[in-house]
């Protein structure tokens, strides 16, 4: 099979970022998280960061002109030559159409959970500036409010409060959910039950990739 070019879909808090991280390590491909890229722009106080900070804190989608340009530049980097994994992009049909002009994906995984589960998960989420994510109930840090990886103080993201979470879900249903039908029609969509342990979800995705690769190899023989 050709190099892996993966998109992770799912509601906010579905765990797609966690799965993306695991998959990128297993297959040694570039992990491109749009949320992390945008937060880095804000952290560095760049012109883009200043422009997007208010929208990001309210759970509003960032203008496509900005996200499209960031993705285009990122996919041109050397580490994407072996394959890549996109998390948080595309978020709507316009972005998906733009992506099709610069690359072609061969796997889209939709991590499926319900809205109630999203509210419960994100309401207890704690984040670190190094990229690690915890939960006060399901994945608490070993030390109180400190990151296990780097020791820095953890924080609750501004977009993880109940009001913003509900708004983010509305945006997802209106703008991102239509991508499911798009990628289904292209034969690259795989829906995975997200209401399970991280390891079970990961093993399921790996099985799907392995099976698809076997089928692809049979066609080339």
Secondary structure as GFF3:
##gff-version 3
##sequence-region A 1 221
A	DSSP	beta_strand	5	10	.	.	.	ID=ss1
A	DSSP	alpha_helix	16	27	.	.	.	ID=ss2
A	DSSP	beta_strand	30	33	.	.	.	ID=ss3
A	DSSP	alpha_helix	34	43	.	.	.	ID=ss4
A	DSSP	alpha_helix	47	57	.	.	.	ID=ss5
A	DSSP	alpha_helix	64	75	.	.	.	ID=ss6
A	DSSP	three_ten_helix	78	80	.	.	.	ID=ss7
A	DSSP	beta_strand	84	87	.	.	.	ID=ss8
A	DSSP	alpha_helix	93	102	.	.	.	ID=ss9
A	DSSP	beta_strand	107	112	.	.	.	ID=ss10
A	DSSP	alpha_helix	115	123	.	.	.	ID=ss11
A	DSSP	beta_strand	125	127	.	.	.	ID=ss12
A	DSSP	beta_strand	133	135	.	.	.	ID=ss13
A	DSSP	three_ten_helix	158	160	.	.	.	ID=ss14
A	DSSP	alpha_helix	162	171	.	.	.	ID=ss15
A	DSSP	pi_helix	172	176	.	.	.	ID=ss16
A	DSSP	alpha_helix	178	185	.	.	.	ID=ss17
A	DSSP	beta_strand	189	193	.	.	.	ID=ss18
A	DSSP	alpha_helix	198	220	.	.	.	ID=ss19
###
